[in-house]
Amino acid sequence: MDKKIAIPTLILVCVVAFTIIFMNTKNKDENENDNTTKETMSVTLITKGNNEITVQDNKNIIYTIKTNGNEINAKAGDSILLEYTGVLDKSKQYQEVSITNHEVLSVATDANGIPNDWQDNGIFSKYYIQAYDKLKTLSLDEKIAQLFLIRFDESKANDILKKYNLGGFVFFEKDFKGKTEAQVKQMMNQLQKNAKIPLLTAVDEEGGKVVRISSNSNLASEKFKSPSELYNAGGFDLIKQDTINKSNLLHKLGLNVNLAPVVDVATDPNAYMYGRTLQQNTALTSTYAKTVIDASKGRGVSYTLKHFPGYGNNTDTHISSSTDTRTYDEILANDLPPFESGIKAGAEAVLIGHNTVTSIDNTNPASLSPSVHNLLRNNMNFTGIIITDSMDMSAVTSINDSIVKAIQAGNDLIITTDYKSAINSVKQAINNGTISESMVEKLAFRVLAWKYYKGLIYENNK
């Protein structure tokens, strides 16, 4: 062969061979990459923005994901099968993953008709069938009203119950002032008689500075002592007995939820929350949380761990916003263990505070932060009821659509005084597609399951 022809031919063959090898390797790498990073998850659409969607999985973890120009043909409340690449961080709201495909699914249910994405194998799951059967008997207005614990007003309460099927009432010191035991019992019995569904009747009976019932000498021989007073006088044995005594009194009077204990760790004597805490370190406060929850069981009163994710030494959110700038590692080590201890002991409810915790979410107060709720649901494995602190506090009153945002963030129950405005805001959000009716139904279902668990609703119980 002529050398002038052979050399170019050889070069051409080499180039072709190299190209084939390169393309095969590239395709192999791409295929391997697709196989290892592409994932799917079944979720419910909460909201849809211009370039992002917010969804919730069946463990109540909330994710916000950028759509990167992909059109999501779904509306709030739809079940979606999302295909994505990347790795989810279940402790955060905002995700660094990319959506590659999606499919709107029909709602899958179990044999009892309960949507599969409502099934979390949680603390109240034994009562899901009864709760779902009850839910089907309620109107939309009645379902919405179940999400609210409203400030009790004796002059209006029974009339309110004729119009609103409320989740329950929160009582304060003035509601018991001067009343005898018989009068309080009559007041509570009348409320429950007028309620279509038994009410949650809640009170902050912490002891010490915050006593709603024992401040009335007709109802208790002395005020309940603060956690630190009890601990200093008799350690955890005295705290256990105090919880039993407190539960017995509340139950006798017709109260079934105590918005206590305060399991915040505050170390500064000048801090707002210090006087209401155990005033001890994280380990002892964790034992305190477990002691109270253990002692409360079987006594007809549910106790509420507060104020998640830990109040620390922050300022009073009743009068202004409050920002917690501690690192995530500090909060993880110092503030979360008492909540984890109480949850492991069987706590049924956790109350979320209004501090803005910058290491978790530097934009929203904790009560309105999906990231804070994800921390509670995912890291703490909490399957009970999440309750907001009062939405009438200054830290949140200036936030637009705060009630709707509280629902979107992952709360089950909302504490408020202005119940009419709150209920109307939820109805309006459903009407304009901001939130779905199915989302409200899921939350009402959870509240009803709690009421069955507590023994407040008896029909169909086995």
MIPAZA-362426 format. One line per 3 residues: number of its first residue (from 1); their letters; for each residue x, y, z of C-alpha. Coordinates in Angstrom, 1 decimal, always signed. Example, Ala and Ser with C-alpha at 12.3 -4.5 7.8 and 13.67 -1.06 7.14 Angstrom:
! MIPAZA-362426
1> as> +12.3:-4.5:+7.8 ~ +13.7:-1.1:+7.1
! end
This chain:
! MIPAZA-362426
1> mdk> +0.0:+0.0:+0.0 ~ +1.1:+3.5:-0.8 ~ +2.5:+5.2:+2.3
4> kia> +0.7:+8.4:+1.3 ~ -2.7:+6.5:+1.6 ~ -1.9:+4.3:+4.5
7> ipt> -1.0:+6.9:+7.0 ~ -4.1:+9.1:+6.7 ~ -6.2:+5.9:+6.7
10> lil> -4.6:+4.7:+9.9 ~ -5.2:+8.1:+11.5 ~ -8.9:+8.0:+10.4
13> vcv> -9.3:+4.6:+11.9 ~ -7.8:+5.7:+15.2 ~ -10.0:+8.7:+15.4
16> vaf> -13.1:+6.7:+14.7 ~ -12.1:+4.0:+17.3 ~ -11.4:+6.7:+19.9
19> tii> -14.7:+8.4:+19.2 ~ -16.6:+5.1:+19.6 ~ -14.8:+4.3:+22.9
22> fmn> -15.4:+7.8:+24.2 ~ -19.1:+7.8:+23.4 ~ -19.6:+4.4:+24.9
25> tkn> -17.8:+5.4:+28.1 ~ -19.8:+8.7:+28.2 ~ -23.1:+6.9:+27.7
28> kde> -22.2:+4.3:+30.3 ~ -21.3:+7.0:+32.8 ~ -24.5:+8.9:+32.1
31> nen> -26.6:+5.7:+32.5 ~ -24.8:+4.8:+35.7 ~ -25.3:+8.3:+37.0
34> dnt> -29.1:+8.1:+36.1 ~ -29.4:+4.8:+37.8 ~ -27.7:+6.0:+41.1
37> tke> -29.3:+9.4:+41.5 ~ -32.8:+9.3:+40.1 ~ -35.4:+8.8:+42.9
40> tms> -39.2:+8.9:+43.2 ~ -41.5:+9.9:+46.1 ~ -45.2:+10.1:+46.5
43> vtl> -46.3:+13.4:+48.0 ~ -49.2:+15.8:+48.4 ~ -49.0:+19.2:+46.8
46> itk> -49.4:+22.0:+49.4 ~ -48.7:+25.1:+47.3 ~ -47.3:+25.9:+43.8
49> gnn> -45.3:+29.0:+43.1 ~ -43.8:+30.5:+39.9 ~ -40.6:+28.3:+40.1
52> eit> -41.1:+26.0:+43.0 ~ -43.6:+23.7:+44.7 ~ -44.1:+22.8:+48.3
55> vqd> -45.1:+19.2:+49.1 ~ -45.7:+16.9:+52.0 ~ -45.0:+13.2:+52.4
58> nkn> -46.8:+10.7:+54.5 ~ -44.6:+11.3:+57.4 ~ -45.7:+15.0:+57.4
61> iiy> -42.3:+16.2:+56.2 ~ -42.5:+19.3:+54.1 ~ -40.3:+20.0:+51.1
64> tik> -40.0:+23.1:+48.9 ~ -38.3:+22.2:+45.5 ~ -37.5:+24.4:+42.6
67> tng> -39.2:+23.3:+39.4 ~ -36.5:+24.8:+37.1 ~ -38.9:+25.6:+34.4
70> nei> -40.8:+22.3:+34.5 ~ -44.5:+22.8:+34.4 ~ -46.3:+21.0:+37.3
73> nak> -49.8:+20.2:+36.1 ~ -51.3:+19.8:+39.6 ~ -53.2:+21.8:+42.1
76> agd> -53.1:+22.0:+45.9 ~ -54.2:+18.7:+47.5 ~ -53.3:+16.5:+44.5
79> sil> -51.2:+13.4:+45.1 ~ -48.1:+13.4:+42.9 ~ -45.4:+10.9:+42.1
82> ley> -42.2:+13.1:+41.8 ~ -39.1:+11.9:+40.0 ~ -36.0:+13.8:+41.0
85> tgv> -32.2:+13.7:+41.1 ~ -30.2:+14.6:+44.2 ~ -30.5:+13.8:+47.9
88> ldk> -33.3:+15.0:+50.2 ~ -32.5:+16.6:+53.5 ~ -35.5:+15.8:+55.6
91> skq> -34.6:+18.2:+58.4 ~ -35.0:+21.2:+56.0 ~ -37.7:+22.7:+54.0
94> yqe> -35.7:+23.9:+51.0 ~ -34.2:+21.2:+48.9 ~ -31.3:+21.1:+46.5
97> vsi> -32.8:+18.5:+44.2 ~ -34.0:+18.7:+40.6 ~ -37.4:+17.5:+39.4
100> tnh> -37.1:+15.4:+36.3 ~ -40.7:+14.2:+35.9 ~ -44.0:+14.1:+37.7
103> evl> -47.3:+12.2:+37.5 ~ -50.6:+13.2:+39.2 ~ -52.0:+10.2:+40.9
106> sva> -55.4:+9.2:+42.0 ~ -55.8:+9.2:+45.8 ~ -54.9:+5.7:+47.1
109> tda> -56.8:+4.5:+50.1 ~ -56.9:+1.5:+52.4 ~ -59.8:-0.9:+52.8
112> ngi> -61.5:+1.7:+55.1 ~ -61.2:+4.5:+52.6 ~ -58.5:+6.3:+54.5
115> pnd> -56.0:+8.0:+52.2 ~ -52.7:+6.2:+52.3 ~ -50.8:+9.4:+52.8
118> wqd> -52.7:+10.0:+56.1 ~ -51.3:+6.8:+57.5 ~ -48.2:+7.4:+59.6
121> ngi> -48.4:+4.6:+62.1 ~ -48.5:+7.3:+64.7 ~ -49.3:+7.5:+68.4
124> fsk> -53.1:+7.8:+67.6 ~ -53.2:+5.3:+64.7 ~ -55.3:+2.8:+66.6
127> yyi> -58.2:+5.3:+66.3 ~ -57.9:+6.3:+62.6 ~ -60.9:+4.3:+61.5
130> qay> -63.2:+5.9:+64.0 ~ -61.7:+9.3:+63.3 ~ -62.3:+8.9:+59.5
133> dkl> -65.8:+7.7:+60.0 ~ -66.5:+10.7:+62.2 ~ -64.8:+13.1:+59.7
136> ktl> -67.2:+11.9:+56.9 ~ -70.2:+13.2:+58.9 ~ -68.8:+16.8:+59.2
139> sld> -69.3:+19.8:+56.9 ~ -66.4:+21.7:+55.6 ~ -67.1:+24.5:+58.1
142> eki> -67.1:+21.9:+60.9 ~ -63.8:+20.4:+59.8 ~ -62.2:+23.9:+59.7
145> aql> -63.4:+24.7:+63.2 ~ -61.8:+21.5:+64.6 ~ -58.4:+23.1:+63.9
148> fli> -58.8:+25.9:+66.5 ~ -58.3:+26.2:+70.2 ~ -59.9:+29.6:+70.9
151> rfd> -59.7:+31.9:+73.9 ~ -62.6:+31.2:+76.2 ~ -65.2:+33.9:+76.7
154> esk> -67.9:+32.8:+79.2 ~ -70.4:+35.4:+78.0 ~ -70.3:+34.0:+74.4
157> and> -69.0:+30.5:+74.6 ~ -72.3:+28.6:+74.4 ~ -73.6:+30.7:+71.6
160> ilk> -70.3:+30.2:+69.7 ~ -70.7:+26.5:+70.0 ~ -74.1:+26.7:+68.3
163> kyn> -72.4:+28.1:+65.2 ~ -68.9:+26.7:+65.3 ~ -67.8:+23.1:+65.8
166> lgg> -64.6:+24.1:+67.6 ~ -61.6:+21.9:+68.5 ~ -61.8:+23.4:+71.9
169> fvf> -61.2:+26.3:+74.3 ~ -58.2:+27.7:+76.2 ~ -59.0:+29.0:+79.7
172> fek> -57.2:+31.7:+81.7 ~ -57.1:+32.7:+85.4 ~ -60.0:+35.1:+85.1
175> dfk> -62.3:+32.3:+83.8 ~ -62.1:+30.6:+87.2 ~ -61.8:+33.6:+89.5
178> gkt> -64.2:+33.4:+92.4 ~ -65.9:+30.2:+91.2 ~ -66.5:+27.2:+93.4
181> eaq> -65.7:+23.7:+92.3 ~ -69.4:+23.0:+91.5 ~ -69.6:+26.1:+89.4
184> vkq> -66.5:+25.2:+87.3 ~ -67.8:+21.7:+86.8 ~ -71.2:+23.0:+85.7
187> mmn> -69.5:+25.4:+83.3 ~ -67.5:+22.6:+81.7 ~ -70.4:+20.2:+81.6
190> qlq> -72.6:+22.8:+79.8 ~ -69.9:+23.5:+77.2 ~ -69.5:+19.8:+76.4
193> kna> -73.2:+19.4:+76.3 ~ -73.5:+22.1:+73.7 ~ -70.6:+20.8:+71.6
196> kip> -71.4:+18.6:+68.6 ~ -68.0:+16.9:+69.2 ~ -66.4:+16.8:+72.6
199> llt> -64.1:+19.7:+73.2 ~ -60.4:+20.0:+74.1 ~ -60.4:+22.1:+77.3
202> avd> -56.9:+23.5:+77.8 ~ -55.2:+25.5:+80.4 ~ -51.7:+26.6:+81.3
205> eeg> -51.2:+25.2:+84.7 ~ -47.4:+25.2:+84.9 ~ -47.0:+26.1:+88.5
208> gkv> -45.2:+29.2:+89.9 ~ -45.8:+32.3:+87.8 ~ -48.3:+30.7:+85.5
211> vri> -51.3:+29.2:+87.4 ~ -54.8:+29.5:+86.0 ~ -56.7:+27.3:+88.4
214> ssn> -54.8:+26.9:+91.6 ~ -54.7:+30.7:+92.0 ~ -58.4:+30.3:+93.1
217> snl> -58.3:+29.1:+96.7 ~ -61.8:+27.6:+96.2 ~ -60.3:+25.1:+93.8
220> ase> -56.9:+24.4:+95.4 ~ -55.6:+24.8:+98.9 ~ -52.4:+26.4:+97.5
223> kfk> -50.9:+27.5:+94.2 ~ -48.9:+24.8:+92.4 ~ -45.2:+25.4:+92.8
226> sps> -42.9:+26.1:+89.9 ~ -40.7:+23.3:+88.5 ~ -37.6:+24.8:+90.1
229> ely> -39.2:+25.1:+93.5 ~ -40.4:+21.5:+93.3 ~ -37.0:+20.2:+92.2
232> nag> -35.1:+22.1:+94.9 ~ -37.5:+20.9:+97.6 ~ -37.9:+17.2:+96.7
235> gfd> -36.3:+16.4:+93.3 ~ -38.1:+14.3:+90.7 ~ -40.2:+12.4:+93.3
238> lik> -41.9:+15.6:+94.3 ~ -42.3:+16.6:+90.6 ~ -44.0:+13.2:+89.9
241> qdt> -46.4:+13.7:+92.8 ~ -47.1:+17.3:+91.8 ~ -48.0:+16.1:+88.3
244> ink> -50.4:+13.5:+89.7 ~ -52.0:+16.1:+92.0 ~ -52.3:+18.6:+89.2
247> snl> -53.8:+16.0:+86.8 ~ -56.3:+14.8:+89.3 ~ -57.5:+18.4:+90.0
250> lhk> -57.8:+19.3:+86.3 ~ -59.6:+16.1:+85.4 ~ -62.0:+16.6:+88.3
253> lgl> -62.9:+20.1:+87.1 ~ -63.3:+19.0:+83.5 ~ -60.0:+20.2:+82.0
256> nvn> -58.4:+17.6:+79.7 ~ -55.3:+19.4:+78.3 ~ -52.5:+21.0:+80.2
259> lap> -50.3:+23.4:+78.1 ~ -47.3:+22.3:+80.2 ~ -44.6:+21.4:+81.0
262> vvd> -42.1:+24.0:+80.0 ~ -39.1:+22.0:+79.0 ~ -37.0:+24.9:+77.7
265> vat> -33.4:+25.1:+79.0 ~ -32.8:+28.7:+80.2 ~ -29.5:+29.5:+81.9
268> dpn> -29.7:+33.3:+82.4 ~ -31.6:+34.3:+85.5 ~ -32.5:+37.5:+83.7
271> aym> -34.0:+35.7:+80.7 ~ -37.8:+35.9:+80.1 ~ -38.4:+32.1:+80.4
274> ygr> -36.0:+31.4:+83.2 ~ -38.5:+31.5:+86.1 ~ -40.8:+29.1:+84.3
277> tlq> -38.1:+26.4:+83.7 ~ -36.5:+23.8:+85.8 ~ -33.5:+26.1:+85.9
280> qnt> -31.2:+23.1:+85.5 ~ -29.0:+21.7:+82.7 ~ -30.1:+19.8:+79.6
283> alt> -29.7:+16.3:+81.1 ~ -31.8:+17.2:+84.2 ~ -34.4:+19.0:+82.1
286> sty> -34.7:+15.9:+80.0 ~ -35.4:+13.8:+83.1 ~ -38.0:+16.4:+84.1
289> akt> -39.8:+16.1:+80.7 ~ -39.9:+12.3:+81.0 ~ -41.0:+12.4:+84.7
292> vid> -44.0:+14.7:+83.9 ~ -45.2:+12.7:+80.9 ~ -44.8:+9.4:+82.6
295> ask> -46.7:+10.6:+85.7 ~ -49.5:+12.1:+83.6 ~ -50.4:+8.9:+81.8
298> grg> -53.8:+7.4:+82.5 ~ -55.2:+10.4:+84.4 ~ -57.4:+12.0:+81.8
301> vsy> -55.2:+15.0:+81.1 ~ -52.8:+15.3:+78.2 ~ -49.6:+17.3:+78.8
304> tlk> -47.9:+19.5:+76.2 ~ -44.1:+20.0:+75.8 ~ -43.2:+23.6:+75.1
307> hfp> -41.8:+25.8:+73.5 ~ -40.2:+23.8:+70.6 ~ -37.4:+24.0:+69.5
310> gyg> -36.4:+25.6:+72.8 ~ -36.9:+29.1:+74.1 ~ -33.4:+29.5:+75.5
313> nnt> -32.6:+33.0:+76.9 ~ -34.6:+34.8:+74.3 ~ -36.9:+37.8:+74.8
316> dth> -40.7:+37.8:+75.4 ~ -42.6:+37.0:+72.1 ~ -45.8:+38.3:+73.7
319> iss> -44.7:+41.9:+73.2 ~ -42.3:+41.7:+70.2 ~ -40.5:+39.5:+67.8
322> std> -37.5:+37.5:+69.1 ~ -34.5:+36.2:+67.3 ~ -32.4:+33.3:+68.4
325> trt> -28.9:+33.4:+66.8 ~ -27.4:+30.3:+68.3 ~ -25.8:+27.7:+66.1
328> yde> -27.7:+24.6:+65.1 ~ -25.2:+22.4:+67.0 ~ -25.9:+24.4:+70.2
331> ila> -29.7:+23.9:+69.8 ~ -29.2:+20.3:+68.9 ~ -27.1:+19.6:+72.0
334> ndl> -28.8:+21.9:+74.5 ~ -32.5:+22.4:+73.6 ~ -33.7:+19.3:+71.7
337> ppf> -33.0:+16.5:+74.2 ~ -35.8:+17.4:+76.7 ~ -38.3:+17.3:+73.9
340> esg> -36.9:+14.0:+72.6 ~ -37.1:+12.6:+76.2 ~ -40.7:+13.7:+76.6
343> ika> -41.7:+12.3:+73.1 ~ -40.1:+8.9:+73.9 ~ -42.2:+8.9:+77.1
346> gae> -45.4:+9.3:+75.0 ~ -46.1:+13.0:+74.9 ~ -49.2:+13.6:+72.8
349> avl> -48.7:+17.3:+72.0 ~ -45.9:+19.8:+71.4 ~ -46.4:+23.5:+71.4
352> igh> -44.2:+25.6:+69.0 ~ -42.9:+29.0:+70.1 ~ -42.6:+32.2:+68.0
355> ntv> -38.9:+32.7:+68.2 ~ -37.1:+33.1:+64.9 ~ -34.3:+30.5:+65.1
358> tsi> -31.9:+31.7:+62.4 ~ -29.8:+28.5:+62.2 ~ -33.0:+26.6:+61.2
361> dnt> -35.0:+29.2:+59.4 ~ -33.9:+32.9:+59.3 ~ -37.1:+34.1:+57.7
364> npa> -40.0:+32.7:+59.7 ~ -40.8:+32.4:+63.4 ~ -40.7:+28.8:+64.5
367> sls> -44.5:+28.5:+64.6 ~ -44.7:+29.3:+60.9 ~ -41.5:+27.5:+59.8
370> psv> -41.8:+24.2:+57.9 ~ -38.1:+23.6:+58.7 ~ -38.8:+23.7:+62.4
373> hnl> -41.8:+21.3:+62.0 ~ -39.6:+19.0:+59.9 ~ -37.1:+18.9:+62.7
376> lrn> -39.8:+17.8:+65.1 ~ -41.4:+15.3:+62.8 ~ -38.1:+13.8:+61.3
379> nmn> -35.4:+14.2:+63.9 ~ -37.7:+13.7:+67.0 ~ -40.0:+11.2:+65.3
382> ftg> -43.0:+13.0:+66.7 ~ -46.4:+11.7:+65.4 ~ -48.6:+13.6:+67.8
385> iii> -50.4:+16.9:+67.7 ~ -48.4:+20.1:+67.0 ~ -50.0:+23.3:+68.5
388> tds> -49.0:+26.9:+67.8 ~ -48.4:+29.3:+70.6 ~ -51.1:+31.9:+70.7
391> mdm> -51.4:+33.6:+67.3 ~ -52.4:+36.8:+69.1 ~ -48.8:+37.4:+70.3
394> sav> -46.9:+40.4:+68.9 ~ -44.2:+38.2:+67.3 ~ -46.7:+37.0:+64.7
397> tsi> -49.6:+39.5:+64.6 ~ -47.9:+41.6:+61.9 ~ -47.4:+38.7:+59.5
400> nds> -49.9:+38.6:+56.6 ~ -51.9:+35.4:+56.3 ~ -50.4:+34.0:+59.5
403> ivk> -53.2:+31.5:+60.1 ~ -52.9:+30.0:+56.6 ~ -49.1:+30.0:+56.9
406> aiq> -49.5:+28.1:+60.3 ~ -51.4:+25.4:+58.5 ~ -49.0:+25.2:+55.6
409> agn> -46.1:+25.0:+58.1 ~ -47.4:+21.8:+59.6 ~ -49.4:+22.7:+62.7
412> dli> -52.5:+20.6:+63.6 ~ -54.1:+23.0:+66.1 ~ -54.0:+26.8:+66.2
415> itt> -54.5:+28.9:+69.3 ~ -56.3:+32.2:+68.7 ~ -58.8:+34.7:+70.1
418> dyk> -60.1:+36.1:+66.8 ~ -61.7:+32.8:+65.7 ~ -64.1:+34.4:+63.2
421> sai> -61.3:+36.0:+61.2 ~ -59.1:+32.8:+61.5 ~ -61.8:+30.5:+60.2
424> nsv> -62.8:+32.8:+57.4 ~ -59.1:+33.1:+56.3 ~ -59.0:+29.3:+56.0
427> kqa> -62.2:+29.2:+54.0 ~ -61.0:+31.9:+51.7 ~ -57.7:+30.1:+51.2
430> inn> -59.6:+27.0:+50.2 ~ -61.8:+28.9:+47.8 ~ -58.8:+30.5:+46.0
433> gti> -56.8:+27.3:+45.9 ~ -54.0:+28.5:+48.3 ~ -54.7:+25.4:+50.5
436> ses> -56.8:+22.4:+49.7 ~ -59.9:+21.0:+51.4 ~ -58.1:+17.7:+51.7
439> mve> -55.3:+19.3:+53.7 ~ -57.9:+20.7:+56.2 ~ -59.5:+17.3:+56.3
442> kla> -56.2:+15.6:+57.1 ~ -55.7:+17.9:+60.0 ~ -59.2:+17.6:+61.4
445> frv> -58.8:+13.8:+61.1 ~ -55.7:+14.0:+63.2 ~ -57.5:+16.1:+65.9
448> law> -60.4:+13.7:+65.9 ~ -58.0:+10.7:+66.3 ~ -56.5:+12.5:+69.3
451> kyy> -59.9:+12.9:+70.8 ~ -60.7:+9.3:+70.4 ~ -57.3:+8.4:+71.9
454> kgl> -58.1:+10.6:+74.9 ~ -61.5:+8.9:+75.4 ~ -63.4:+12.1:+74.7
457> iye> -65.4:+10.4:+71.9 ~ -66.8:+7.0:+72.7 ~ -69.1:+5.8:+70.0
460> nnk> -67.7:+2.9:+67.9 ~ -64.8:+2.4:+70.3 ~ -63.9:-1.2:+70.7
! end
